[in-house]
Amino acid sequence: MTAYVLRRILGLIPVLLGVSFLVFSINRIIPSDPAYALLGEKGNAAAQQALARELGLDKPLFLNRAAFRSTHRVAALFDSQYVDYMGQLLTGNLGKSFFSRSPVIRSLLARFPATFELTVVAMLIATLIGIPLGVLAALRRGTWVDTALLVFALSGVSFPIFWFAIILIYAFSVHLGWLPPAGRLNVTDNLVPITGLYVLDALLRGQWGTALDALRHLILPGLALGSHAMALIVRMTRSSMLDVLKQDYVRTAASKGLRRPVVVAKHALRNALLPITTVVGLSFGSLLSGAILIETIFTWPGIGSWLYDAISQRDYPVIQGGVLFVAFLFVVLNMLIDLSYTLIDPRIRYA
Amino acid sequence: MIDARAGAPADRRFRRFGRARDVTRRLARHQAGMIGFGIIVLFLVASLTAPILRPYDAARDRHLLQRLEPPSVHHWFGTDELGRDVFTRVWYGGRVSLRVAVVAVAAAAVLGTALGLVAGLAGGWTDTVLVWLADILLAFPGILLAIAIVATLGANLTNALLAISITHVPRYFRIIRSVVLSLRESEFVQSARALGSSPYRVALVHVLPNSLSPLIVQLTLSVGVAILEIASLGFLGLGAQPPTPEWGLMIKAGYRQFLNAPWLSIFPGFAIYLSVLGFNLLGDAVRDVFDPRLGGR
């Protein structure tokens, strides 16, 4: 088991190296010169050169052959932009925003809790509604309930989530006035963050009203963000349940005289969970990229809306840093989900 | 059925024809699939006939006296802030989305299939490197890689197409490679090799025809996904640029005025929903038909 976990962690290294290499390469095909972009109209050629030297942009991209020829030291060969960049990455330095001049990593960490909270709520909504609906569709296979749920599930993966978000706001905030259309808290709420997860923070500080308010702010964006995953979970739960319900042990359990709900929950659903976990895990990725769209609409102060602003301002260090961060997160998450299979299904024992 | 015949030493060409006919017949009986097919045909016909039935020039279309009119007999979907007819723009939006989606997916399928065949048949280092590259591309969830590419190269429809196409390549690569791996040791591929067939011949004559069913399923579903991705990039300002009538871009422009003119974003969104639903319905049906064992998944 330990050996397997270690092997999986080591297996991440080539992929993460490749990801950072790709992001570095995309970064270097920017048509405009970063030194020019930083100094703007006011910078003259000398200032641009000085800044390029300071940022290490005068070095070759990958291998510094000139330095190697003049010094004959192997280390000089690696005095390049790529090696500098990797060195910065290892120390958690993602560069500075062109506009705010603040370190990318700091804004990233400050904004991450908001996105994390939203993603978790979206996934909770998706699984808590999706799994029961999928079970229901499987138990009512071939009836109108099943058909209706399948249409519902297919619709869920067919509309654009940003459109659904706009309609949710119109229906539940503007028309009915039930839920807030934007932000994380009402202006009247006064909360000093601890973890950055507002519902948790409010509970920790004993502000029940504020916790409820933070939760109310999470419902619409969570529903919009989780709609796609919910649809996938309904479909996967249904087909997985149909497979399991045919198994001998389910029939045995039923013929032993166990009540139907017990058979469905304990014997069938538990064994149907493995493929569902896969969908849940893969959906986390789509939630992270969907957050860019949803956070923008709900003015949610997470990394999604931050990336959207960076895209509109062409703030390249922020875009590259944010993309790299999300990709790393996604790769690590996928590995954790793979590892969680061993916990859910005792039959899988990786040697 | 197919499986019963597959074992018989029948003429291969006959078997393939028999299978194609069988598949078409079953698809025609698949109700949901036919609804999806109908929707797709509707969108295709509308896109192809648009210039004949309703000539339109996006750059010159302005009727400032008819701004933000709600849906009516004259303007079925209302008008926007420049007095442009939303129905016409949604109609033309289909031309943009369908064309970009089909081209992006087709290019990805060709490249992914070729690389998948190479990786599966060559094995060794070639395979390791190609799988590694695919894993890298798959490390970017959803449209994130497309966003990074377009944000850097510059926002326009061509770059959006390119970016979406790149993100779709690894899916085809994986499908084809896994088919190749499952067939590589099979008797008919081994005997073809033993008889001296070149690797190209093995790939194109023996392996590719057997990869067709997963390929067709993936193609159908991918077009729907690509339509959604183009709209998302358009909404982020990274796809089509004004005044192109593109659905995502229209929703972006409309949502700022959602309170006084909801028709601006509702109708383009509904067009996206309907067209993607069409491809998803057909894709599911094709999968059911190709693989009856999955039975209504």
Interface residues (C-beta under 8 A of the other chain):
Chain A: P14 V15 L16 G18 V19 L22 V23 I26 N27 I29 I30 P31 L154 S155 V157 S158 F159 P160 F162 W163 I166 I167 I169 Y170 V174 R235 R238 S239 L242 F284 G285 S286 L288 S289 G290 I292 L293 T296 I297 L307 Y308 I311 S312 R314 Y316 I319 Q320 V323 V326 A327 F330 V331
Chain B: W132 L133 D135 I136 A139 F140 P141 G142 I143 L144 L145 I147 A148 I149 A151 T152 L153 G154 G224 L228 A231 S232 F235 L236 G237 L238 G248 I251 Y255 F258 L259 P262 S265 I266 G269 I272 Y273 V276 L277 N280 L281 D284 L294 G295 G296 R297
